[in-house]
């Protein structure tokens, strides 16, 4: 293998590893640091149903 090919493969390998690490970090930050919005409470959820009497 020539010196040019070796250097090119090293650079491409480094870029592939850097891109994979960046993708992983962005994926983790998107998943864990996104504020969760609570679901709005509807009227049906506000009213509590009593359980049916047992016969």
C-alpha positions in Angstrom: 0.0 0.0 0.0 1.4 3.4 -0.9 1.9 6.2 1.6 -0.9 8.3 0.0 -3.4 5.5 0.4 -2.4 4.9 4.0 -2.8 8.6 4.9 -6.1 8.8 3.0 -7.5 5.7 4.9 -6.3 7.1 8.2 -8.1 10.4 7.5 -11.3 8.7 6.3 -11.3 6.4 9.3 -10.8 9.3 11.7 -13.7 11.2 10.0 -16.0 8.1 10.3 -15.2 7.7 14.0 -15.8 11.4 14.6 -19.1 11.4 12.7 -20.3 8.4 14.7 -19.3 10.0 18.0 -21.1 13.2 17.1 -24.2 11.3 16.0 -24.2 9.5 19.3 -23.8 12.6 21.4 -26.5 14.4 19.5 -28.9 11.4 19.9 -28.3 11.3 23.6 -28.8 15.0 24.1 -31.9 15.1 22.1 -33.4 12.2 24.1 -32.4 13.2 27.6 -32.6 17.0 27.5 -35.8 17.6 25.8 -38.4 19.1 28.2 -41.4 16.9 28.3 -44.8 18.7 28.0 -47.5 17.2 30.1 -50.5 16.1 28.2 -53.4 18.5 28.6 -56.1 17.2 31.0 -59.5 16.8 29.2 -62.9 17.1 30.8 -63.4 13.3 30.6 -60.2 12.8 32.6 -61.2 15.3 35.3 -64.4 13.5 36.2 -63.8 10.4 38.2 -66.0 7.4 37.7 -67.2 5.4 40.6 -66.7 1.7 40.3 -69.9 -0.3 39.6 -71.4 -1.9 42.7 -70.7 -5.6 43.0 -73.9 -7.8 42.9 
